[in-house]
Amino acid sequence: MNIIFMGTPEFAVPTLDMLIGEGYNILSVFTQPDRPKGRSKKLIMPPIKEKALEHNIEVFQPNTLKDQKIIATISNMKPDLIVVVAYGQILTKEILEIPTLGCINVHGSLLPKYRGAGPIQWSIINGEKTTGITTMYMDVGLDTGDMILKGEITIGENETSEELHDRLAVLGGKVLKETLVQLKEGRAPREEQDHEKSSYAPMLTKDLSEIQWNKKAEEIHNLIRGTIPWPVANTK
């Protein structure tokens, strides 16, 4: 199976590792551009780029996927499948229609709950007891595509979003592995999401981090856990 992989942060690395280890042909990796970091503003490459270069996989870092040259480049690779894990860019309808088997996203929640960029943090902040990974066929909406498989885990009473992130990252690779097995065998399920039960998990901001002492102890505890490692709960 010929695959284009799209991802950026550390969360996506175990999934790419799995694909490489299982012998899938990774045609290329798409990731976000290198970004300046720290006081020195030195350009730092995304974790996925580092992993791809370790395995001599060609890397593309376009500012946008709407560029017709980029779309043509992807089309010319003739991928069977595009796998997306926390990439950080929207795939256009043109790109979604390129791979013969479609585009599959590995999302860090049990959809339709917690669509969006911050599912791990918000699941803790909101006091959820369980969460997991959902693989889904991508469409033009934000995490609205038909679901394939899920893997569920229990959230520890004192677990932080940083700790949960690491466990879900590993689980993502495992759920995708089984997803691809079923896809190759022609028995992968396709379940439409119940959109009335959906919820949104936006990216966290610093405004969220101030502790409101009039809230219940459990809510404060969840906020502290959910904002580690960033933006970190604080008080004035």
Secondary structure, DSSP 8 states (H G I E B T S, - for coil): -EEEEEE-SGGGHHHHHHHHHTT-EEEEEE----EEETTTTEEE--HHHHHHHHTT--EE--S-S--HHHHHHHHHH--SEEEEES--S---HHHHTSSTT-EEEEESSSTTSSBSS-HHHHHHHTT-SEEEEEEEE--SSSS-S-EEEEEEEE--TT--HHHHHHHHHHHHHHHHHHHHHHHHTT----B---GGG--B-----GGGGB--TTS-HHHHHHHHHHTTTTT--B--
